[in-house]
């Protein structure tokens, strides 16, 4: 971190920290609780941000974060440094747990309400960047914004709603007031485009 | 379906990671994942792509309750896992609990009696207990008005630290009570995060090394309120509690 500005919005965990995080996860696998505390300190705010986006409720997102970290404690041994960045692994754990919760009927009802009520995006949380803004920022940081913007905004919007808000196809369709079949096709095109853009930028 | 197998696999993997693959299709794909290395590789590829998208999500600091609850849950498994593995730590973990429990009561008495002689027990009783005391490090942290607030103790060769609350500690929301060791010479270093219990309760945490290693040159302990557990090399904020750390042998 020395001599380098911390940029929480685009790089929650810098490359330097990533190496440290790998070491710490290896120590966590051996039952090192100090290393576990370091992993928590370095990643919890970013992971909580991800969970909160999907769940929209602090208490539920905090429960998910707790479950995720307990899971990290038990499964750190299954994380292999060769298989990717530690942050990728951690985000997958948190997202999967958040999606499990959000797909349960009662929870989805509560989280979906504020977003679908007006049909417009994010009035309830309008101080936060919209999913499409998040997608734009992320693709900008990866230098693939131009490539992604060859897609219709509505296609990108579908991808952003599904990824950042954890919406299902039918929720995206309801949110965008578009036919389910179109939404499925748009999401698929968004995914294909994303993969292509990222491959070309490498 | 006019996809060849690799394309189909990649498409399913993408929607699986995105979360739009659900219900029976999701469960079927999870079965495929168990059997197919290609499917797992496809999922990993998509997890990496999506992790880059997650980088733009603004971080939000969770409340302290997440950390304390998580720590409490892993603490209960940490001891049983160690015992199950038969690791060198296991005999300690079965030993320190009763030993420290007793040492703790005795240490508390001694520390307080040193400060407030005669207030607690007779010197005879104290002498009797002292014979059975294991070697320990004990810190008594005072608040800004000089009132004994936390009693911190750990056996000489143990890594577990017990934090006994004598007075309530108000940890500000979103902050953690970070415990610092202040050596005779040199900079303060963090030894762990305390979650102060309601008096007269106590909680505990694990240090990265034994008390003997970490505390033999430490003359004082202190608590500051930090945004999260401090890393090695970090500089402490303002101390809310501070007090002497002594060897009990």
Interface residues (C-beta under 8 A of the other chain):
Chain A: X8 X9 X10 X11 X12 X31 X32 X33 X34 X36 X37 X38 X40 X41 X44 X45 X46 X48 X49 X50 X52 X53 X58 X61 X62 X65 X66 X69 X70 X73 X74 X83 X84 X85 X87 X88 X89 X91 X92 X95 X99 X103 X128 X129 X134 X135 X137 X138 X139 X141 X142 X159 X162 X163 X164 X166 X168 X169 X187 X188 X191 X194 X195 X198
Chain B: X10 X11 X14 X15 X17 X18 X19 X20 X22 X44 X47 X48 X49 X50 X51 X52 X53 X54 X55 X56 X57 X58 X59 X60 X61 X62 X63 X65 X66 X67 X69 X70 X71 X73 X74 X75 X77 X78 X81 X82 X192 X193 X205 X206 X207 X208 X228 X229 X231
